[in-house]
Amino acid sequence: MLKIGLIGCGFMGTMHANCYNAIEGVQVVAVADLQRDKAEALAKLSNAKIYSTGMELIENENVDALDICLPTYLHAAHAEAAMRKVKNVFVEKPVTFTVKEGEKLLKVQRETGAGVQVGQVIRFWDEYVWLKELIDGGKYGKVVNAMFRRLSPRPDGWEHWFRNAEKSGGAALDLHIHDIDYMLYAFGKPKTFHSAVAHGGENNSYVAAIANYGDKVVTVEGSWDLPADFPFEMFYRVKFENAVAEYSHEGLKLYTDGGVENVQLTKAFNAQVEGAGNISDLGGYFNELKYFTDCLKEGKHPEKAGLADAVESVKFVREEIK
């Protein structure tokens, strides 16, 4: 039985706890959160021990892996302590608040040999996994252009930390980074890019980027400065030489000269979680944590969504903000 220590019992911690609860041979044995009621709610799922702080859990609990679901500005210190305590660490995205913090974690990883996976969950989202296979397979030719969009109502969080750009990095670092990371994963670094960030500096709520790869152009848009009743949206449209793939609230579609195909994917896990914020489907979160725990069971470090890639994504978004 793999023993997991979960630090942070808010929205994302709840997603992770439910996923671990659905994975055979895995148990959350300890949780930590300053909000006792949230820690107690997750502890009930697996009869886990409760700690008040993440550092207290790291110091006192013997586990196979540590999972950090804290606000962004707390990632670096807890990730470093976790890497020095255990050999397997999962850190939510963005992996760090600053590039300097990310580079320090890379140094700690070299020193400790710890395996680190970062919660760039879009790499594991079924519709985006399908798209990556389509891109790599070349069935419909090369990508000519692509557009990725992520729109959200205004977030809040513990002590309103999302709305404090000095703690979250704003929409650019917290929300937009999902699609930037996927762009870098699918296409590599662009030759040139131009970005516009609304409100300037750290106080950003809207960001748009145009990346030029020479043989294709990729546009990435993100915003969370939207009313509470505005529906969350994750969207892509990718133009291949001989087809168009589109994912929206209407589902996944593939357009060719032969017609329109409504693509139906067989998902590994498709459960819902009450009070799960914008996204209640556990699918992508289950996929990434199943991959993480499978790697642990096999005695190897995760390669997909690793620390080095996550730091590169932070660097890219920081350049956009700059």
C-alpha positions in Angstrom: 0.0 0.0 0.0 1.4 3.4 -1.1 1.2 5.9 1.7 0.5 9.5 0.7 0.8 12.7 2.8 -1.6 15.4 1.4 -0.8 19.0 2.2 -3.6 21.5 1.6 -7.3 20.4 1.8 -9.0 23.1 -0.2 -10.5 22.8 -3.7 -7.5 21.0 -5.3 -6.7 18.9 -2.2 -10.3 17.7 -2.3 -9.9 16.7 -6.0 -6.6 14.8 -5.2 -8.0 13.1 -2.1 -11.0 11.7 -4.1 -8.7 10.6 -6.8 -6.3 8.7 -4.4 -9.4 7.2 -2.8 -10.3 5.7 -6.2 -6.8 4.3 -7.0 -6.2 0.7 -5.9 -3.2 0.2 -3.6 -3.0 3.9 -2.5 -4.0 5.5 0.7 -3.8 9.1 2.1 -2.6 8.4 5.6 -2.0 12.1 6.6 -3.5 15.5 5.7 -2.5 19.0 6.8 -4.4 22.3 6.7 -4.7 25.3 8.8 -8.5 25.0 8.4 -9.3 22.2 10.7 -12.8 21.6 9.2 -11.4 21.0 5.7 -8.7 18.7 7.0 -11.3 16.7 9.0 -13.5 16.3 5.9 -10.7 14.8 3.8 -9.3 12.7 6.7 -12.7 10.9 6.9 -12.2 9.5 3.4 -9.3 7.3 4.5 -9.0 7.6 8.3 -6.0 9.9 7.8 -4.0 11.6 10.6 -4.5 15.3 10.8 -1.7 17.9 11.1 -2.1 21.7 11.4 0.7 22.6 9.0 2.4 21.1 6.0 5.8 21.4 7.6 4.6 19.5 10.6 3.4 16.7 8.4 6.6 16.6 6.4 8.7 16.5 9.6 6.8 13.8 11.5 5.1 11.5 9.0 6.7 8.6 7.2 5.1 8.3 3.8 6.0 7.1 0.3 5.1 10.4 -1.3 4.0 13.9 -0.5 1.4 15.9 -2.4 1.4 19.7 -2.1 -1.9 21.5 -2.9 -1.1 24.8 -1.2 -1.4 28.3 -2.6 1.3 29.1 -5.1 3.4 31.3 -2.9 3.9 28.4 -0.4 5.0 25.8 -3.0 8.7 26.4 -3.0 9.4 26.0 0.7 7.2 23.0 1.1 8.5 21.3 -2.1 12.1 21.7 -1.0 11.4 20.3 2.4 9.4 17.4 0.9 12.2 16.6 -1.6 14.7 16.4 1.2 12.4 14.1 3.2 11.0 11.6 0.6 12.0 10.6 -2.9 8.6 11.2 -4.5 6.8 14.6 -4.6 3.7 15.9 -6.4 3.4 19.7 -6.5 0.4 21.6 -7.9 0.9 24.1 -10.7 2.4 26.6 -11.1 5.3 24.8 -9.5 6.7 28.0 -8.1 5.9 31.7 -7.9 9.2 32.9 -9.3 11.8 31.5 -11.7 14.5 31.8 -9.1 12.5 29.5 -6.8 12.0 27.0 -9.7 15.7 27.0 -10.4 16.5 26.3 -6.7 14.1 23.3 -6.8 16.0 21.9 -9.8 19.2 22.2 -7.8 17.6 20.4 -4.9 16.4 17.7 -7.2 19.9 17.2 -8.5 21.2 17.0 -4.9 18.5 14.6 -3.6 17.5 12.6 -6.7 13.9 13.1 -5.8 11.2 12.4 -8.4 8.9 15.3 -8.9 5.6 15.6 -10.9 3.8 18.9 -11.3 0.1 19.3 -11.7 0.0 20.5 -15.3 -3.2 18.5 -15.6 -4.0 19.4 -19.2 -1.3 17.0 -20.4 -3.5 14.3 -18.9 -6.9 15.6 -19.9 -8.5 13.1 -22.2 -9.3 15.5 -25.0 -5.8 17.0 -24.9 -4.2 13.6 -24.8 -6.2 12.7 -27.9 -5.0 16.0 -29.6 -1.3 15.3 -28.7 -1.6 11.9 -30.3 -3.2 13.5 -33.4 -0.3 16.1 -33.6 2.4 13.5 -33.2 0.8 10.9 -35.5 0.6 13.1 -38.5 -2.6 11.5 -39.9 -4.0 14.8 -41.0 -0.7 16.5 -41.9 1.1 19.2 -40.0 -0.4 21.8 -37.7 -1.0 25.1 -39.6 -2.4 27.2 -36.7 -3.9 26.6 -33.3 -5.9 28.5 -30.7 -6.3 27.7 -27.0 -8.6 29.5 -24.7 -9.4 29.3 -20.9 -12.0 31.6 -19.3 -13.1 31.6 -15.7 -15.2 33.5 -13.3 -13.2 35.4 -10.7 -11.6 33.0 -8.2 -11.3 33.5 -4.5 -9.7 30.9 -2.3 -8.4 30.8 1.3 -8.0 34.4 2.5 -8.7 35.5 -1.1 -5.2 34.5 -2.1 -6.1 34.1 -5.8 -7.1 37.8 -6.0 -3.8 38.8 -4.6 -1.4 38.8 -7.5 1.6 38.9 -5.2 0.5 35.4 -4.0 -1.0 33.9 -7.1 0.6 35.7 -10.0 -2.8 36.5 -11.3 -4.6 34.9 -14.3 -1.3 34.7 -16.2 0.6 32.5 -13.8 -2.3 30.5 -12.4 -4.8 30.0 -15.3 -3.1 30.9 -18.5 -0.1 28.7 -17.7 -2.2 25.6 -18.3 -2.4 26.3 -22.0 1.2 27.7 -22.3 2.5 24.5 -20.7 0.5 22.4 -23.2 1.7 24.6 -26.1 5.4 24.0 -25.1 4.6 20.3 -24.6 3.0 19.9 -28.0 5.1 22.2 -30.1 8.3 23.2 -28.2 9.5 26.7 -27.8 8.4 29.2 -30.4 10.8 31.2 -32.5 9.2 34.5 -31.3 6.2 35.4 -29.3 4.2 38.5 -28.4 2.0 38.8 -25.3 -0.4 41.5 -24.0 -1.4 41.4 -20.3 -4.3 43.5 -19.2 -3.7 45.9 -16.2 0.0 45.4 -16.5 2.7 44.0 -14.2 1.5 41.5 -11.6 -2.1 42.9 -11.5 -3.3 40.8 -14.4 -6.6 39.3 -15.1 -6.5 38.8 -18.9 -3.6 37.7 -21.1 -3.2 36.8 -24.8 -0.2 35.4 -26.5 0.7 34.9 -30.2 3.6 32.4 -30.7 5.3 32.1 -34.1 6.9 28.8 -34.9 7.8 29.7 -38.5 5.6 26.9 -40.0 2.6 27.6 -37.7 1.1 30.3 -35.4 -0.4 29.5 -32.0 -2.7 31.8 -30.1 -3.3 31.4 -26.3 -5.9 33.4 -24.4 -6.8 33.4 -20.7 -9.0 35.4 -18.4 -10.5 35.1 -15.0 -11.9 38.6 -14.6 -15.5 37.4 -15.4 -18.7 37.5 -13.4 -19.6 34.6 -11.0 -22.3 33.3 -13.4 -20.0 33.3 -16.4 -19.5 29.6 -17.4 -16.0 28.2 -17.1 -14.6 27.4 -20.6 -11.7 25.4 -21.8 -11.4 25.4 -25.6 -9.1 24.6 -28.5 -9.2 24.7 -32.3 -6.3 23.2 -34.2 -6.0 23.5 -37.9 -4.1 20.7 -39.6 -3.3 20.6 -43.3 -6.2 18.2 -43.8 -8.5 18.6 -40.8 -9.6 20.8 -37.9 -9.9 19.5 -34.4 -12.1 21.5 -32.0 -13.0 21.0 -28.3 -15.6 23.2 -26.6 -18.7 22.9 -24.4 -20.3 21.2 -27.3 -17.8 18.3 -27.2 -14.9 17.1 -29.3 -15.3 17.4 -33.0 -13.1 16.6 -36.0 -13.9 18.4 -39.3 -12.6 17.1 -42.7 -13.8 17.5 -46.2 -15.7 14.3 -45.7 -17.8 15.8 -42.9 -18.0 16.2 -39.2 -17.2 13.5 -36.7 -18.3 13.8 -33.0 -15.4 12.1 -31.3 -16.3 9.9 -28.4 -13.5 9.1 -26.0 -13.3 6.2 -23.6 -12.3 7.8 -20.3 -10.4 5.9 -17.6 -12.4 7.7 -14.8 -15.4 10.0 -15.0 -16.7 10.7 -11.5 -18.0 14.0 -10.1 -17.1 15.8 -6.9 -19.5 18.0 -5.0 -18.3 21.6 -4.5 -15.4 21.1 -6.9 -15.3 24.7 -8.2 -15.2 25.2 -12.0 -14.4 21.6 -12.9 -16.2 18.7 -11.2 -15.0 16.0 -13.5 -12.2 14.1 -11.8 -11.0 12.6 -15.2 -7.8 14.6 -15.8 -6.9 14.7 -12.1 -7.4 11.0 -11.8 -5.2 10.3 -14.9 -2.3 12.4 -13.6 -2.4 10.9 -10.1 -2.8 7.4 -11.5 0.3 8.0 -13.6 2.2 9.4 -10.5 1.3 6.5 -8.3 1.9 3.9 -11.1 5.5 5.3 -11.4 5.9 4.9 -7.6 4.7 1.3 -7.8 7.1 0.6 -10.6 10.0 2.3 -8.7 10.7 5.0 -11.3 10.4 8.7 -11.4 7.7 10.5 -13.4 8.8 11.8 -16.7 5.6 13.4 -18.0 4.9 16.8 -16.4 8.3 16.8 -14.7 9.9 19.6 -12.7 12.2 20.8 -15.5 9.2 21.3 -17.9 7.2 23.0 -15.2 10.0 25.5 -14.5 10.2 26.3 -18.2 6.5 27.1 -18.2 6.9 29.4 -15.3 9.8 31.1 -17.2 7.6 31.6 -20.3 4.7 33.1 -18.4 7.0 35.3 -16.3 8.4 36.7 -19.6 4.8 37.4 -20.8 4.1 39.3 -17.6 7.4 41.2 -17.9 
